Amino acid sequence: MSQDILHHGPDYTPYEGFRVTGWPVTTLVRGEVVVADGKLVGRKGAGQHLARDASLFAAPIRPVTASTRHPAGAAS
C-alpha cells in the first residue's frame, strides 16, 4: 500500500508499506460506474451529498481537558 496510489483527502495513510491482497477495480454509485480500472469515469455533478450527524464513533471517549491532555507527572 502506498499513499501515491490512493485517492483520498489526507496526505498520508497508516497502511503505508502494508502488503494487500486484492484491490477494487470498479466502483458503482446507484448502479452507475464511477471508477473503472482505477480511472475516474463518473460524470461531474452526478454525486449527491447526504448530510448526517457525526458518528458516535467520532466522539472522544472522554472529554479532553487540561488535566487529561497533560496528566500530573507526565512530560509535556
C-alpha positions as CSV (number, residue, x, y, z in Angstrom):
1,M,0.0,0.0,0.0
2,S,1.3,3.4,-0.9
3,Q,-0.1,6.9,-0.5
4,D,0.7,7.8,-4.1
5,I,-1.9,5.4,-5.4
6,L,-4.7,6.4,-3.1
7,H,-7.4,9.0,-4.0
8,H,-8.4,10.5,-0.7
9,G,-8.0,13.7,1.2
10,P,-5.2,13.1,3.7
11,D,-1.6,13.2,2.7
12,Y,-0.7,10.0,4.5
13,T,-2.1,6.5,5.1
14,P,-1.5,4.5,8.2
15,Y,-1.3,1.5,5.9
16,E,1.9,2.7,4.0
17,G,4.1,-0.3,3.2
18,F,1.4,-2.9,4.0
19,R,1.0,-5.7,1.5
20,V,-2.5,-6.2,0.3
21,T,-4.3,-9.0,-1.4
22,G,-6.9,-7.9,-4.0
23,W,-7.9,-4.4,-5.0
24,P,-11.2,-2.9,-6.1
25,V,-11.3,-2.4,-9.9
26,T,-14.8,-1.0,-10.3
27,T,-16.8,1.4,-8.1
28,L,-20.6,1.8,-8.6
29,V,-22.8,4.6,-7.3
30,R,-26.5,3.9,-7.6
31,G,-25.9,1.5,-10.4
32,E,-23.6,3.9,-12.4
33,V,-19.9,3.0,-12.9
34,V,-17.8,5.9,-11.4
35,V,-14.4,4.3,-11.3
36,A,-13.2,1.7,-13.8
37,D,-9.7,0.1,-13.8
38,G,-8.5,2.8,-11.4
39,K,-9.7,5.7,-13.6
40,L,-12.4,8.1,-12.6
41,V,-15.1,7.9,-15.3
42,G,-18.1,9.3,-13.4
43,R,-19.9,12.4,-14.7
44,K,-19.1,15.6,-12.9
45,G,-22.1,16.7,-10.7
46,A,-23.6,13.2,-10.7
47,G,-22.8,12.8,-6.9
48,Q,-25.0,13.8,-4.1
49,H,-24.1,15.0,-0.6
50,L,-26.0,13.2,2.1
51,A,-26.0,15.3,5.3
52,R,-26.0,13.4,8.5
53,D,-25.0,13.7,12.2
54,A,-21.4,12.8,13.2
55,S,-21.0,9.2,14.1
56,L,-20.8,8.3,17.8
57,F,-17.5,6.6,17.0
58,A,-16.1,10.0,16.0
59,A,-16.6,11.4,19.6
60,P,-13.8,11.3,22.1
61,I,-14.2,8.5,24.7
62,R,-13.9,11.1,27.5
63,P,-13.9,14.9,27.3
64,V,-10.5,16.4,26.6
65,T,-9.5,18.8,29.4
66,A,-6.2,20.4,30.5
67,S,-5.8,17.6,33.1
68,T,-6.4,14.8,30.6
69,R,-4.2,16.5,27.9
70,H,-1.3,16.9,30.4
71,P,-1.8,14.5,33.3
72,A,0.1,15.3,36.5
73,G,3.7,14.0,36.4
74,A,3.6,13.5,32.6
75,A,6.3,15.2,30.5
76,S,4.8,17.8,28.2
